[in-house]
C-alpha cells in the first residue's frame, strides 16, 4: 500500500469514527429528553418509571384542587375515571385549568406514588381527552367515549355552579 493510499484510508477511518461518536452522543442526549406518556391506569399498574421525566394526562377530578394561599403550590388529582393520580405543582397554572378539564402534566413520579409536575398543559373543552389518554384507555379495554360523556356532565355541573 502506498503512503498516499494509507493516508486516505486513515482519514476515511477517522471520519467514520468521529461520525459514529457524534451519532452516539446525540442519541444519548436525546434519550434523556424523551417524555413518555402514561395514563393514571398505567401508572397505577406500575408501568411508569420512578424519578424519570414523563407525561401523564387525564381530567382534573372535581373537588380535588387545593391551593396553598401562602405560595404557588397546588395539589390536584387527575383521573381517567378508572384510576387517579395525585399531582403536586409549584407555579402559575394556565388560565384554562379547572376541574373537569383535560390536562397533561410533565414531571416525575415519586416513589410514594405522588407526581411532581414541572409543567401543566390545559385544554378548554370539557369533551376533550388527550389522544394519549384515549389510546391508553382503549389499550386497557375501556371506551374513551364513556369518559368523555362523564367529563361533559362534570363540565355542565361546574358551569351551572359558576353561574349561580
C-alpha positions in Angstrom: 0.0 0.0 0.0 1.4 3.3 -1.0 1.7 6.1 1.6 -1.0 8.2 -0.2 -3.5 5.4 0.0 -2.6 4.7 3.6 -3.2 8.4 4.4 -6.5 8.4 2.6 -7.6 5.2 4.4 -6.7 6.7 7.8 -8.6 9.9 7.0 -11.7 7.9 6.0 -11.5 5.7 9.1 -11.0 8.7 11.3 -14.1 10.3 9.7 -16.2 7.2 10.3 -15.1 7.0 13.9 -15.9 10.7 14.5 -19.3 10.3 12.8 -20.1 7.3 14.9 -19.1 9.1 18.1 -21.2 12.1 17.2 -24.3 9.9 16.5 -23.8 8.0 19.7 -23.5 11.2 21.8 -26.6 12.7 20.1 -28.7 9.6 20.7 -27.6 9.5 24.4 -28.6 13.2 24.8 -32.0 12.6 23.2 -32.7 9.6 25.4 -32.6 11.8 28.4 -35.1 14.3 26.9 -37.8 11.8 25.8 -41.0 12.2 27.8 -43.1 9.1 27.5 -46.8 9.4 28.2 -48.7 7.4 30.8 -52.3 7.4 31.9 -53.4 7.1 35.5 -54.4 3.4 34.7 -50.8 2.6 33.5 -49.2 4.5 36.5 -51.4 2.6 38.9 -50.4 -0.7 37.3 -46.7 0.2 37.8 -45.8 0.7 34.2 -44.4 4.2 34.7 -40.7 4.7 35.7 -39.9 6.3 39.1 -37.8 9.6 39.2 -37.8 9.9 35.4 -39.4 12.7 33.4 -42.7 11.5 32.0 -46.0 13.0 30.8 -49.3 12.0 32.4 -52.8 13.0 31.4 -56.4 12.9 32.2 -59.2 15.1 33.6 -58.9 17.2 36.7 -61.0 15.5 39.3 -63.9 17.5 40.6 -63.3 18.8 44.1 -59.6 17.8 44.1 -57.9 21.1 43.6 -56.2 22.5 46.7 -54.2 25.8 46.6 -51.8 27.0 49.2 -52.8 30.6 49.9 -49.2 31.5 51.0 -47.5 30.2 47.9 -48.0 29.0 44.3 -48.2 25.4 45.5 -51.2 23.5 44.0 -52.3 19.9 44.6 -54.9 18.2 42.5 -55.8 14.8 41.2 -56.1 13.7 37.6 -58.3 10.8 36.6 -59.3 8.8 33.6 -62.4 7.6 35.6 -60.7 4.3 36.2 -57.8 5.3 38.4 -56.5 8.6 39.8 -53.1 10.2 40.2 -52.2 12.9 42.8 -50.2 15.8 41.3 -48.2 18.5 43.1 -47.3 21.6 41.2 -45.5 24.8 42.1 -46.2 27.6 39.7 -48.8 29.6 37.9 -51.5 27.4 36.3 -52.8 28.0 32.8 -55.9 30.2 32.5 -57.8 27.2 31.1 -57.0 25.0 34.1 -60.1 24.0 36.1 -61.9 21.0 37.5 -63.4 18.6 34.9 -61.0 19.8 32.2 -58.4 17.7 30.3 -54.8 18.3 31.3 -51.4 16.9 30.5 -48.7 17.2 33.2 -44.9 16.9 32.7 -42.8 15.9 35.6 -41.5 13.0 37.7 -43.3 10.2 39.5 -42.1 9.8 43.1 -41.6 6.5 44.9 -44.6 7.3 47.2 -46.9 7.4 44.1 -47.2 11.2 44.0 -46.5 13.1 40.8 -44.4 16.3 41.0 -45.2 18.3 37.9 -42.8 20.8 36.2 -45.4 21.9 33.6 -49.2 21.8 33.4 -50.9 22.0 30.0 -54.7 22.5 29.9 -57.4 22.4 27.2 -60.6 24.4 27.1 -63.2 21.8 26.1 -64.8 19.5 28.7 -65.2 16.9 25.9 -61.5 17.0 25.2 -59.4 14.0 26.2 -55.7 13.9 25.3 -55.2 11.4 22.5 -52.6 9.6 24.6 -55.2 9.1 27.4 -57.8 7.9 24.9 -55.4 5.4 23.4 -54.3 4.2 26.8 -57.9 3.6 27.8 -58.6 1.7 24.6 -55.5 -0.4 25.3 -56.8 -1.2 28.8 -60.1 -2.2 27.4 -62.1 0.9 28.2 -64.1 3.2 25.9 -63.0 6.8 25.9 -66.5 7.9 24.8 -67.9 6.8 28.1 -65.4 9.0 29.9 -66.0 12.0 27.6 -69.7 11.8 28.5 -68.8 11.8 32.2 -66.4 14.8 31.6 -69.2 16.7 29.8 -71.6 16.1 32.7 -68.9 17.4 35.2 -68.4 20.4 32.9 -72.1 21.2 32.8 -72.4 20.9 36.5 -69.4 23.2 37.1 -70.8 25.8 34.6 -74.1 25.7 36.4 -72.4 26.2 39.8 -70.4 29.1 38.4 -73.4 30.8 37.0 -75.3 30.6 40.3 
